[in-house]
Amino acid sequence: MPSPPYSDGKYSYSGRDQIIEFLRGALGPRTMISSHRVHHPEIDITSPTTATGIWALEDTVIETTANVTIRGAAFYYDDYVKADGRWQIKSTGYKRTFEEIVSRSDTPSLQLTANCWG
């Protein structure tokens, strides 16, 4: 199965430059604190030079300007290719299993007590 585009098709980019440009714009000037963790890889070698992978994702984003927390989970679907003896990502995408958002103002005692970018 080919990798789905990011966020179930909401975003789609081709090449390193487009991906880096998107990430720089999306992450903003230090107002977004993010923990993005992938685990439990399932890698299938489909030929001597191709493979596919599925990774479980759990992420939390604190957007300090909007004062919200976004939490969710997804599965990444990757396609890999081996070129010149090195495995590289050919394509990647994810499908959300859930995403939720909450106003941090809803919990008056909630405080951000550490931020290595702040």
N, C-alpha and C positions, 0 to 999 in steps of 0.2 A: 504494500500500500504506500503510495507517495506521501511524503510529509504534508500535513495540512498547513495552511498559512497561519501566521500568528493570530491568536484570539479568534479562532473559528472563521478566518477570512476577513476579519475587520482590518487587519494590516497585512501587507505583503511587500517584501523587499527583495531585490536581487543584487548580490555582490556585497563585498565588505564595506565599501564606501557608503552605500545606501543604509546599511544596517547601523553603522557607527553614527551617521547623521541622525537617524531616527532616535537612537539611544541618547545621544547628547541633548537633543531637543526635548525628549520625553522625560528625562530625569531632572531637568531644570537646574537652576543655580542653587543647589544645596538646600532646597526646600523639601526634597523627597528622600526619606530614609527607608531603605529597602533591605529586606532579608529574603533572598531568593535561593532556595535549597532544592537540589535534585538528588534523588537517591533511588535505590533498587533498580539498577539498570538491567535490562533484558536485551542482550546483543545477540543477533543471529547473523552468522557469516553466510551469505547467500552465494558467493563465488570467491575465487582467490583474490578478487579485487573489489568486492562490494559487500556491504553489510547494512543491516537495519538495526535500529535501537529504539527502545521505549524506556523513558525515565519518568518516575513519579516526581511531581513538583509540589512544594508547599511554599507559599510566599506571604509575607506581610509587608505592607507599605504604610508608612506614616507620612502624610502630606501635611507639613507644618503650616503652610499658608492657608489651606482650606480647612485645617484642623479636623481631618478625618483619618481613620484607619481603614485600610482595605486589606482583607484577608481572603485567601483562596487556595485552591488546589487545581492541578491539571495533570495531563500526561503529555510529555514531549514525545514526538515521533521524528526520528532522525534517519537520514540516509547517509551512508559513508562510502567513500571510494579510496582505494589505495593507489597512490601515484608515487613513483620514484621511491618505493619502499616505505612510504609514510601514509598512515591513515588520516584522512581529512573529512570534515563535514561537507557533504554535498548539498544537503538541504535540511532544514529543521522547521518545526512548527509545533503548536500545542493546541489541545482541546481542553477547555475548562470543564472541571467536574462541578465546581461551585465557585462563586465569588460573592462576598458580602462587604458592605460598607457601613461604617458607623461614625456618627459625629462624636468627636472626643469631648465636646461640650456636654454630652448627655451624662457623663460621669464626672461630676465636679471635682472629685478627689484625684482624678487621673493626672499625673504629672510626668513629663519627659525628663528623667533625671540624668541621662547621659546621652551624648550625641557626638561622635568623633568628628563629624563634619560641621558642628555648630560652634 
